[in-house]
Amino acid sequence: MLQAWDFEKPIAELENQIKGLKSFSENKQLDLSSEVNNLEKKLKKLKKEIYSKLTPWQKIQITRHIQRPTTLDYMSLMTEDFIEICGDRLYSNDKAMVCGFARIDGKKIVIVGHQRGKDTEDNLQRNFGCAHPEGYRKAIRIMKLAERFSMPIISFIDTRGAYPGIGAEERGQALAIAGNIRDMFELKVPIIIVIIGEGGSGGALGIGVGDKILIMQYAYYSVISPEGCAAILWRDAKMAYRAAEVLKLGGDDLLKLGIVDEIIPEPEGGAHRDYERSSVNVKSAILKSLSEVSSLSLTELISRRYKKFRRIGIFKE
């Protein structure tokens, strides 16, 4: 049974009514198809009404759904022959960051991405998708292998931020992220960034420098989480809903500001409602973007990548 947020409860109640009516019809061998059809029409209308008027905070709640597809989900649905590469050759293997080689429609690629868990135990192993320095060092190690073998890089972002613990700081969290940002600007292969969930702060930027930045319909990309922003501006994390509005962190605003290049549509209600359709949409967007940037010369590719990020934050009054 899918988790339902407060604004989704009318939908959940109607879905349960339809499920109950179908079950009753089968058990009693009654023809209730007319009643079921009426409820399904009502459900379709209700979904359209609710999901077309979502606030920024409600979209973030969808982004944080526990059953939302993760990097490994997309890998299994979109690619073939995935081989995971582990470890940073300095400290350990960070399970909050997954990296490896794969094929997409027969084309060899390298994939890096944040990996959060699907339940409490999995989240503890994956550190809730918040990578340590060794995770970022592993990512850039694999990306440099991609450059060596002329393989394009696909980067999946899904984190509230890099892990801020004492151990991570002692092992050079800031330096690891800064080094990744610097080195990704110079990689001589196409890089496609896909924000599939939360895109928080330097944790996102650590694997977020690329030639095309794609964002899923209900994902977000921000310098700080709404809760963190609310705690600073209003000294109250409960004002996160207000922070979500002023931060302009959703796909529509980011597209207008020129920070992302494309919004990938999701099934009605979010990617967690239909993994197959979501993966088809993501795969299609990735292949389209790869086709667009692969025709560029290496000099033009790197120059455009650099200029793309230098333009962020420049405004004319």
Secondary structure, DSSP 8 states (H G I E B T S, - for coil): -----GGGHHHHHHHHHHHHHHHHHHHHT---HHHHHHHHHHHHHHHHHHHTS--HHHHHHHHT-TTS--HHHHHHHH-EEEEE----SSS---TTEEEEEEEETTEEEEEEEE---SSHHHHHHHGGG---HHHHHHHHHHHHHHHHTT--EEEEEEES-S--SHHHHHTTHHHHHHHHHHHHHH-SS-EEEEEEEEEEHHHHHTT---SEEEEETT-EEESS-HHHHHHHHTS-GGGHHHHHHHTT-BHHHHHHTTS-SEEE---TT-GGG-HHHHHHHHHHHHHHHHHHHHTS-HHHHHHHHHHHHHTTT----
